[in-house]
Amino acid sequence: MTNAGHPSEEESWLTVPDGLGLAWGCWPVERPAAWIAIIHGYAEHAGRYGLTAADFNARGWGVAGLDLRGHGRSGGARGHVRRFEDYRSDLDAWLAALGARIDSEPLFVLGHSFGGLVAADYAWRRSPPWRGLILSSPFFGVARPVPPWKRALGRLASIVLPSLAFASGIRPEELSHDPEVGRAYAADPLVFRTATAGWFFETSRAIAAAFDAAAELRLPTLILSAAEDRVADPSRARDFFERLGSPDKEFISFPEMYHEILNETGRRGVIERISRWIERRL
């Protein structure tokens, strides 16, 4: 799980209760002041966050990333999940493994896109002792409405054939204004282009549950939204923020940015805002 030109990542593996093998890794530093655990977005993998890890390493923070089941080098059908609880149990195992590496340093969790939903879902259900939760372009709804016929077909398939895959509709050129980001995404052999019916409806249920329980989420939370997001609906990120019960919460919207704000042409400003937020909570 390495990126050329980025700090080398120490790759590890863990086996979760259902026997699946999950890949994860660290970008370590000596005597870290904090750790940042990254949960990637849908259809991608932790190895795409090498540049972000380098930025955080430069501030003296260790970084870790997990390939979710069905993603990257981890096992499982691409993008598929039987039940959303599987992601929670995977995070239980990963955070335990990461905890064995961390001494007393505070832990922040950064979830991008679908990883933001996974992180938020875990946070309100498990009430973990994280120092803070950071959601980057969180996926709380699609930016483009799903056609009624496709939703109806998907709902039927989720019952009779949940592993049936449809085109995800993610367009590489709409991830960032930097054309190289789109080209690298399109050429990445670990990135896939489909979503299963089972995943879509499990995710829809998880989103509804997260909104219903948002008032119970008390962790310090930073939500970063891309105003020109064409993947995740930015208005839903704002709605979730308004429902949050945390007394320590902040919402930042980045005008004219696409979905992958950590890979945008103005990414330095995004990293600076995240870093200042973390530093105030150390």
C-alpha positions in Angstrom: 0.0 0.0 0.0 2.6 2.5 -1.1 2.5 5.6 -3.3 5.6 6.5 -5.3 7.1 9.7 -4.1 5.3 9.4 -0.8 6.5 8.1 2.6 6.7 4.3 2.6 3.8 2.7 4.3 4.2 -0.3 6.6 1.7 -2.8 5.4 0.0 -5.2 7.9 -2.9 -7.7 7.7 -5.6 -8.7 10.1 -8.2 -11.4 10.0 -11.8 -10.5 11.1 -14.3 -12.9 12.8 -15.9 -14.0 9.5 -12.4 -15.0 8.2 -11.9 -12.2 5.8 -8.4 -10.7 5.5 -8.1 -6.9 5.7 -5.1 -4.9 4.6 -4.0 -1.9 6.6 -0.9 0.2 7.0 0.9 3.0 8.8 2.9 6.1 7.8 4.8 6.4 11.1 6.9 9.1 12.7 9.2 9.1 15.7 7.5 10.2 18.9 4.2 11.1 17.4 2.1 13.8 19.1 -1.1 12.3 17.7 -2.3 9.6 15.3 -4.7 10.1 12.4 -6.7 7.0 11.3 -8.0 7.4 7.7 -11.1 5.6 6.4 -11.2 5.9 2.6 -14.1 6.5 0.3 -16.1 4.0 -1.8 -14.4 2.1 -4.6 -10.9 3.4 -3.6 -8.3 2.4 -1.0 -6.0 3.7 1.7 -3.0 3.8 -0.6 -4.4 6.9 -2.3 -3.8 8.9 0.9 0.0 8.9 0.8 0.2 12.7 0.0 -2.2 13.5 2.9 -0.2 11.2 5.2 3.0 13.1 4.2 1.4 16.4 5.2 0.3 15.0 8.6 3.7 13.4 9.1 5.4 16.7 8.6 3.4 18.0 11.6 4.7 15.1 13.8 1.6 12.9 13.6 1.5 9.2 12.7 -1.0 8.1 10.1 -2.8 4.8 9.6 -5.2 3.7 6.9 -7.5 0.6 6.4 -8.7 -0.9 3.2 -12.3 -1.6 3.9 -13.7 -5.1 3.1 -14.3 -5.4 -0.6 -11.8 -2.6 -1.3 -8.1 -2.3 -2.2 -6.1 -5.2 -1.1 -8.6 -6.5 1.4 -10.7 -9.6 0.8 -14.3 -9.7 -0.2 -16.4 -9.1 -3.3 -15.7 -5.6 -4.7 -17.8 -3.0 -3.0 -20.2 -5.6 -1.6 -21.4 -5.9 2.0 -24.0 -8.3 3.5 -24.8 -5.9 6.4 -23.4 -2.6 7.5 -22.6 -4.2 10.9 -19.7 -5.9 9.1 -17.9 -2.5 8.7 -18.3 -1.9 12.4 -16.8 -5.2 13.4 -14.0 -4.6 10.9 -13.3 -1.3 12.6 -13.4 -3.0 16.0 -10.6 -5.3 14.9 -8.6 -2.6 13.1 -8.8 -0.1 15.9 -7.7 -2.8 18.4 -4.7 -3.6 16.2 -3.9 0.1 15.8 -4.3 0.6 19.6 -1.6 -2.0 20.2 0.8 0.3 18.3 -0.3 3.6 19.9 1.0 4.4 23.3 -0.9 7.3 25.0 -1.1 9.5 21.9 -4.6 10.9 21.1 -6.4 9.5 18.1 -8.3 11.4 15.5 -10.3 9.6 12.8 -10.7 11.1 9.3 -13.3 9.6 7.1 -13.6 10.6 3.5 -16.9 10.3 1.5 -18.3 6.8 2.2 -15.6 6.5 4.9 -17.1 9.5 6.5 -20.4 7.6 6.8 -18.6 4.5 8.2 -16.8 6.7 10.8 -19.9 8.6 11.8 -21.9 5.4 12.1 -19.2 3.8 14.3 -18.8 6.9 16.4 -22.5 7.1 17.5 -22.9 3.4 18.0 -19.6 2.7 19.8 -18.8 6.0 21.5 -15.1 5.5 21.1 -12.5 7.5 23.0 -11.3 9.5 20.0 -10.0 13.0 20.4 -12.0 14.1 17.3 -13.9 13.1 14.2 -13.2 14.6 10.8 -15.5 14.1 7.9 -14.3 15.0 4.4 -17.1 15.3 1.8 -19.1 12.8 3.8 -21.4 10.6 1.8 -24.9 11.2 3.3 -26.7 11.1 -0.1 -25.9 11.1 -3.8 -25.3 14.4 -5.6 -27.3 13.1 -8.6 -30.7 11.6 -7.9 -31.0 7.9 -8.7 -33.6 7.3 -11.4 -36.8 5.7 -10.0 -36.5 2.7 -12.3 -32.9 2.0 -11.1 -33.9 2.4 -7.5 -36.8 0.0 -7.9 -34.7 -2.5 -9.7 -31.9 -2.2 -7.1 -34.4 -2.7 -4.2 -35.7 -5.9 -5.8 -32.1 -7.1 -6.5 -31.1 -6.4 -2.9 -33.6 -9.0 -1.8 -33.2 -11.7 -4.5 -29.6 -11.1 -5.6 -27.9 -8.6 -3.4 -24.5 -9.1 -5.0 -25.8 -7.8 -8.4 -23.5 -5.0 -9.5 -24.5 -1.8 -11.2 -22.2 1.0 -12.6 -21.4 3.3 -9.7 -21.6 6.4 -11.8 -18.4 7.9 -10.3 -16.6 10.0 -13.0 -12.9 10.4 -12.5 -12.9 13.9 -14.0 -15.4 15.1 -11.4 -13.2 14.2 -8.4 -10.8 17.1 -8.6 -9.9 20.1 -10.8 -6.4 18.6 -11.1 -6.7 16.4 -14.3 -3.8 14.2 -13.0 -6.0 13.1 -10.1 -8.6 11.8 -12.5 -6.1 10.1 -14.7 -4.5 8.3 -11.8 -7.9 7.3 -10.4 -8.9 5.8 -13.8 -5.6 3.9 -14.2 -5.5 2.6 -10.6 -6.0 -1.2 -10.7 -7.3 -1.2 -7.1 -10.2 1.2 -8.0 -13.4 -0.3 -9.3 -16.4 1.1 -11.1 -19.4 -0.8 -9.7 -21.7 -0.9 -6.7 -23.9 -3.8 -5.6 -27.6 -3.6 -4.8 -27.0 -5.0 -1.3 -24.3 -2.4 -0.6 -26.6 0.5 -1.8 -29.5 -0.4 0.4 -27.4 -1.3 3.4 -25.8 2.1 3.0 -29.1 3.9 2.6 -30.3 2.4 5.9 -27.1 3.4 7.6 -27.5 7.0 6.4 -31.1 7.1 7.7 -30.0 5.7 11.1 -27.1 8.2 11.3 -29.4 11.1 10.8 -31.8 9.8 13.4 -29.0 9.4 15.9 -26.9 12.5 15.1 -28.0 14.2 18.3 -26.3 11.3 20.2 -22.9 12.0 18.6 -21.0 14.0 21.2 -17.4 13.8 19.8 -15.6 17.0 18.7 -16.5 16.9 15.0 -15.2 18.8 11.9 -17.1 18.5 8.7 -15.5 19.6 5.4 -17.8 20.0 2.4 -17.1 20.7 -1.3 -19.6 23.2 -2.6 -19.3 21.8 -6.2 -19.4 18.1 -5.1 -20.8 15.9 -7.9 -20.6 12.7 -5.9 -21.9 13.3 -2.4 -24.7 15.9 -1.8 -23.1 18.8 0.1 -26.5 19.9 1.4 -26.9 16.6 3.3 -23.5 17.2 5.0 -24.9 20.5 6.2 -28.1 18.9 7.4 -26.2 16.3 9.3 -24.0 19.0 10.9 -27.1 20.9 12.1 -28.4 17.7 13.8 -25.1 16.9 15.5 -25.4 16.9 19.3 -21.7 17.6 19.9 -21.1 20.9 21.7 -17.8 21.1 19.8 -18.5 21.1 16.1 -17.4 23.1 13.0 -18.5 23.1 9.4 -16.4 24.4 6.6 -17.5 24.7 3.0 -14.9 25.0 0.2 -16.3 27.0 -2.8 -15.6 25.7 -6.3 -14.1 22.5 -5.0 -15.0 19.0 -6.3 -15.5 15.9 -4.2 -11.9 14.9 -3.3 -10.9 18.1 -1.4 -7.8 16.3 -0.1 -6.6 16.0 -3.8 -7.9 19.3 -5.1 -5.8 22.1 -6.6 -6.4 24.0 -3.3 -5.6 21.1 -1.1 -3.0 23.0 0.9 -5.7 25.2 2.4 -7.8 22.2 3.3 -4.9 20.5 5.1 -4.1 23.7 6.9 -7.7 24.0 8.2 -7.7 20.4 9.4 -4.3 20.7 11.0 -5.3 23.9 12.9 -8.5 22.2 14.1 -6.5 19.2 15.4 -3.8 21.3 17.0 -6.5 23.2 19.0 -7.6 19.8 20.5 -4.2 18.5 21.4 
